[in-house]
Every structure is written in structure tokens, then in C-alpha cells.
Amino acid sequence: MRGYIFLLLMPLLFTLTGCENDDNTNPAVIGELDKQFILAAADDALFQVNAGQVAASGTTQKDIQDYGEEMTTDNTQTGRELQKIAGTKGVQLPTTLSDERQQQLDSLAMQTGTGLDTLYLNQMVALQERAVNMLEIEGTSGNDLELKQWASDRLPTARRREERAKALRDSLY
């Protein structure tokens, strides 16, 4: 799955790489690739906060409730970190979900019981795989040193979240 997501992101990466600002002497200047990373990461974090709340309040399984609560708490903190970094880089983060993420949240909110559990965990597995890919790419290929360090620091947590989401999903079957 990671390879598939990476292949989907490759055209975007190659397109945006040519747009990068080579003048990295000003820490407030951020290139387009780094900007797209921070916007996508913030959208994903906001989605995980909202989806975690839906799952925590709608599931009947304690493990999924705990995971949803953890995603809500952790991604609220992630959002704060990204907001702080974005503020120093002159990037305005949206306060609402992208259309794609809103549709996913709406679909999740319409589910109950096992349907909710299954959809939530499938969404989390896909999202955590995406997060790991994005963090790996930013950590190695990003131009903004602060974002590169942030991505590298967050990568182990994203990998743990991915493994936990997979284990929870696999326990349903």
C-alpha cells in the first residue's frame, strides 16, 4: 500500500520540486513542496481528531475507543505544533477539513456498530500509511530544516500508530 501511495504522490513531488525556493537563508520563507506537506499534514491531523471523536463515542469496543481517544489527543497536539511552525513560515492553515476529508468524516459518522469500527480502522490504516510516507519524504527531501526535523521526530510515532491501527483492524476479522 505504501508503494501505491508513493506512486500517487510522485507526480506531485516532481512538479513541486521544481517550484522550491532555493533561498533558504530566510527561515520564514518556505518552498511549495514544504508548504504542501504542512497543509496536508494539518488536514490529516484535523481529520484524525474528528474521526477519533466519532469512533470513541460510537464504538462498542474498548480498544477502538481508546485508539480514537488517543488519536484525538495526539492529533490535537500535532495540529498545535503544525500551527506554530506554519505561523513562523507565513503559511495559513485551514480551520476546516478539505472536501475529501469531510466526505470521509461524513461517511464515518453515518456508521454504527461493526460498520463504524471497520470503516474507522480502514481509514486509520490508510491514513497512517500516508502519514508514514509523507513524513519519510519530508524528512529526507524537504528543504525547510525545521519541517525536516519535525517530520523525522514524528516518524516513529506514525509508524507505531500504523502498526496499532493494523492490529486493531486485523482483530476484527
N, C-alpha and C positions, 0 to 999 in steps of 0.2 A: 504494500500500500504506500509506503514511504516513497518508493521509486516512482510510482504513478503520480503522487502529489508533486514530487520534484520535477517530473516531466511537464506537468501543467504549469509550474512556476518558471521553468527555464525561459520561455519566450519573454516573459515579463522581466526577468532578471537581465537578459541580454539587452532588451530595449532600454531598461532604466540605467544600466551600467554606463551607457553612452551619455546619459544625462548628468552623471555625477559631477559635482563641483570639485575641481582639483585643488582649490584653495582651501585647505584645511587649517590654515593658520588662525582663522576666526572660529572659536568654539561655538559661536551662536549660528554659524552657517551650517546647514545640513543639506546633504545631497538628496536627490529624488529617491534613490533606492532606500536610503535610510529612512526617509520620510514615509515611504510606503510601508516599510517594516513597522514603524511605530504606530501608524494608523491601523494596520491590520492586527497588530498585537493588542491594541486598545479595544478594537471591535470584538476580538475573540474574548478578551478578559471580561468585557461588559456582558457578552452573551453568557459566559460561564457563571457569572454572578446571578443573572436572571434565571438561567436554566437550573442552576443549583438550588435556587429557592423553590422553583416549581417541583423539582424532584424531591427535595427534602420534605415538602409539605404534602406531596401526593403519593409517595411510595408507601408500601406496607412492609418493606424490608429494611431492617435497621442498618445494614451495611451500605445500602444505596442512600439512605437518609444521611448517614454520616459522611459519605463521599460528597453528596450535594451540599451539605453544610460546609465541608472543608473547601469545596470549590468556591462557594460564596465568599467565605472569609479570605482565602488566599488570593482570589482574583480581585477582591476589593482592594487589597494591599497592592497587587500588581498594577491596578488602574491608577492608584495614587502615585506609585513610582513612575509610571509612564507619563502621567500628567506633569510631574515635576520635571522630568527630562524634557518633555515636549515644550514646556514653558521656557526653558533655557535655550531651546533651539528655535523658538519662534513658530512652533507648529501648534495649530489649534486642533485639539481633539474633539470629535463629535461627542455629544452627550446622549445621543440616541443610537440605537443599533442600525447597522446597514440594513437595506431591504432584505438581503439574503438571510442574515441572522434573525431578523424579525420574523420572517416566514418560518424559520426553523423553530423559533420560540413559540410561535402561534400553534404550530403543529404539535409541539410537545405539550402545551397547555391544554390541548383538546383530548389528550390521552388520560386514561386512568388505569390503575392496577398493573397487570403484567405488560400491557401495551406501553404504558408510561415508562416502566422500568427498562424495557427492551429498547425503545426509541432513545431514551436518555443515554443509556450506556453506549449504544451505537454512535450517537452524536459525540459523546465524550471520547470514545476511541479515535474517531476520525479527527476530532479537534486536537487531541493530544499528539497524534501523529503529525498533524500540520504544524503544531507548535514546536515540536522537536525539530522538524525540517527547517522552519523559519529561523529558529534560534541557532541551529548549526550554520546556516548560510550567513546570517548576520554576524555571528561570532567569528567566522573565518573570512568573509568577503565584504563586510560593511566598511564604510570609510570613516564613520564617526567613532572615535575611540571610546567615548562614554557608552554609546549604544552597543559597541562590540563587547565591552566588558560586562555590561548589564546582561546581554544575551548569553555570554559564556557562563556567568554566575547563575542564571536561571535554568540552564540546560539540565543539570542533574535533577532538579525538581520536576521539570517537564517529563523527563524520562520515567521518574517514579510514578507520576500521575498517569502516564500512558500505561505502564505495566499494571497499575491498580485498576484502571478502567477496563483493561482487557481481562483481568482475572475476575472482576465482578460480572462482566458480560458473559464470560465463559461459564460462570457458576449458574447462570440462568438456564443453560441448556443441558 
